[in-house]
């Protein structure tokens, strides 16, 4: 007795769904494992220099791209803005830039031994 076409479709669909569910479960567990591993890894095991380089490159490139996009708003053939609006944008960006420079230049906090006379 040969299986009917509807049975073949049902079995095939079942195995496809089972495969997709297992793949999804694997991805969820794997990502959860990575998060837990990173969170509970001792600070000595982490490489702060590597993390700094990874984040710095990505963030500086993004910042430069977005600054270029903000600068494109100065194209008078495409956008209309007042002098006052442009001054406000420049002032806001200067303040943000100064805050970023202050954060980069700050010295690490020193450990306190507590209050003593």
Secondary structure, DSSP 8 states (H G I E B T S, - for coil): ----HHHHHHHHHHHHHHHHHHHHHHHHHHHHHHHHHHHHS-TTTS-HHHHHHHHHHHHHHHHHHHHHHHHHTT-TTT----HHHHHHHHHHHHHHHHHHHHHHH------------
